Amino acid sequence: MDYVIRPVRAGEWQLVRELRLAALRDPVAPVAFLETYEQGLERSDDFWRERAAGASETGAGGVRQFVAEAPDGSWAGTVTVLIERPEDEVRFGEAAAVHQAHVVGVFVRPEARGRGLAEELFRAGTEWAWSLGEPLIERVRLYVHEDNPRAAALYRRIGFVPTGETVPMPGDPTAREVEYAVARP
């Protein structure tokens, strides 16, 4: 693989923006992401600067975005990992029961799929979560829309299993998001 998997850097906000907008144009974006291309496009430069800085290797520590960088400097994929603690804000309807990481924003450009990039991005994200100090992260989780079999197959292939928990899809309470998780090795 000719790609380098690494955390974003604080000053790379334009690349963060471009890759997110590409993800929001993907045909599965309506079931994979909680915003539309139009919403992403309307966000200010300051929003993207803060997003990149907060998820960078020098950020506050509770969020880390990883990218797959090609030799020419372009980005082929990304994954973001959020640390969730029981004392933190409520996400997806309830507070975390344990110290855990939550994977969001998974995307690999169509022309780069099938090369193992998603697996490498997940490896970097989960290794980062497992490496954090006390309290130890007990599990890594994610949610996948019930109508996104491509993503569900990827998550199962790399070791995530459905937990049996589901939550209503934000913005469409008739649709469900299925929780997948992997326990600390």
C-alpha positions in Angstrom: 0.0 0.0 0.0 1.4 3.4 -1.0 -0.7 5.3 1.5 0.4 6.7 4.8 -2.2 6.5 7.6 -1.9 9.4 10.0 -3.8 11.9 12.2 -4.8 15.1 10.6 -2.7 18.2 11.4 -4.4 21.4 12.7 -3.6 23.5 9.6 -5.1 21.0 7.2 -8.6 22.3 7.4 -9.1 22.8 3.7 -8.2 19.1 3.1 -10.6 18.1 5.9 -13.3 20.1 4.3 -12.7 18.8 0.8 -12.7 15.1 1.9 -15.9 15.6 4.0 -17.7 17.2 1.1 -16.6 14.4 -1.2 -18.0 11.9 1.4 -21.3 13.9 1.5 -21.6 13.4 -2.3 -21.3 9.6 -2.0 -24.4 7.7 -3.1 -24.8 6.2 0.5 -24.3 9.6 2.2 -28.0 9.9 3.1 -27.8 6.8 5.3 -24.1 7.1 6.3 -23.8 10.7 7.5 -25.9 13.0 9.6 -25.6 16.0 7.4 -26.1 16.8 3.7 -23.7 18.1 1.1 -25.5 21.4 1.2 -25.1 21.7 5.0 -21.4 20.9 4.7 -20.9 23.4 2.0 -22.6 26.2 4.0 -20.2 25.7 7.0 -17.7 28.6 7.5 -14.0 28.4 7.1 -13.8 28.9 10.9 -15.9 25.8 11.4 -13.5 23.7 9.3 -10.4 25.3 11.0 -11.8 24.3 14.5 -12.8 20.9 13.3 -9.3 20.1 11.9 -7.6 21.6 15.0 -9.8 19.7 17.4 -9.3 16.3 15.7 -5.6 16.8 15.1 -2.6 15.1 16.7 -2.2 18.2 18.8 -5.9 18.6 19.6 -7.5 18.3 23.0 -7.4 14.5 23.1 -11.0 13.5 23.0 -11.2 13.3 19.2 -8.8 12.1 16.5 -9.3 12.1 12.8 -7.1 9.7 10.7 -6.5 10.0 7.0 -5.1 7.8 4.2 -2.6 10.1 2.4 -1.4 9.2 -1.1 2.2 9.9 -2.2 1.0 13.0 -4.0 -0.5 14.4 -0.8 -4.1 13.8 -1.7 -6.4 12.1 0.8 -8.1 8.8 -0.1 -10.0 8.1 3.1 -10.8 9.0 6.6 -12.1 7.9 10.0 -12.7 9.9 13.1 -12.7 8.5 16.7 -14.5 10.2 19.6 -13.8 9.2 23.2 -16.9 8.8 25.2 -17.0 8.6 29.0 -19.9 8.1 31.3 -19.6 11.6 32.6 -19.6 13.2 29.1 -22.5 14.6 27.2 -25.2 12.3 25.9 -24.8 11.0 22.4 -27.3 8.8 20.5 -29.9 9.1 23.3 -28.0 8.0 26.4 -24.7 8.5 28.2 -21.9 6.0 27.7 -22.1 3.2 30.2 -18.4 2.5 30.0 -15.3 4.4 28.8 -15.4 3.8 25.1 -14.5 5.1 21.7 -17.0 5.9 19.0 -16.0 5.7 15.3 -17.7 8.2 13.0 -17.2 9.8 9.6 -15.9 6.6 7.8 -15.2 7.3 4.1 -12.9 6.0 1.4 -13.1 7.5 -2.1 -14.6 5.1 -4.6 -11.4 4.9 -6.7 -9.4 3.8 -3.6 -11.8 1.1 -2.3 -10.8 -2.5 -2.2 -7.2 -1.7 -1.3 -7.5 -2.3 2.5 -7.6 1.5 3.4 -10.7 1.2 5.5 -9.1 -1.6 7.5 -5.9 0.4 8.0 -7.8 3.5 9.0 -9.8 1.5 11.6 -6.6 -0.1 12.8 -5.0 3.4 13.4 -8.2 4.6 15.1 -8.6 1.6 17.4 -4.9 1.5 18.3 -5.1 5.1 19.3 -8.1 4.5 21.5 -6.5 1.5 23.1 -3.3 3.4 23.8 -5.0 6.1 25.9 -4.2 6.1 29.6 -6.5 5.8 32.6 -9.3 5.1 32.5 -8.8 2.5 29.8 -11.1 2.4 26.9 -13.2 -0.8 27.2 -14.7 -1.0 23.7 -14.9 0.8 20.4 -18.3 1.2 18.9 -20.0 2.6 15.9 -23.5 2.9 14.4 -24.5 1.8 10.9 -27.8 2.5 9.2 -29.9 -0.6 8.8 -30.0 0.0 5.0 -26.2 0.2 4.6 -25.1 -3.4 4.0 -21.8 -2.3 2.4 -20.7 -0.7 5.6 -22.1 -3.4 7.8 -20.1 -6.0 5.9 -16.9 -4.0 6.3 -17.4 -3.7 10.0 -18.1 -7.4 10.5 -15.0 -8.3 8.4 -12.7 -6.2 10.7 -14.1 -7.7 13.9 -17.0 -5.5 14.9 -20.2 -7.4 15.9 -23.7 -6.2 16.3 -24.5 -5.6 20.0 -28.3 -5.9 19.6 -28.7 -2.2 20.4 -30.4 0.1 18.0 -31.4 3.8 18.0 -33.7 5.8 15.8 -32.0 7.5 12.9 -31.7 11.2 13.7 -34.2 13.0 11.4 -36.0 9.8 10.5 -37.4 7.9 13.6 -38.8 5.2 11.3 -35.3 4.1 10.4 -32.8 2.4 12.7 -29.1 2.7 13.4 -27.5 -0.6 14.5 -24.7 -0.5 17.1 -21.6 -2.6 16.3 -18.7 -2.9 18.8 -15.4 -4.6 19.4 -14.1 -5.2 23.0 -10.6 -4.2 24.2 -8.2 -7.0 23.2 
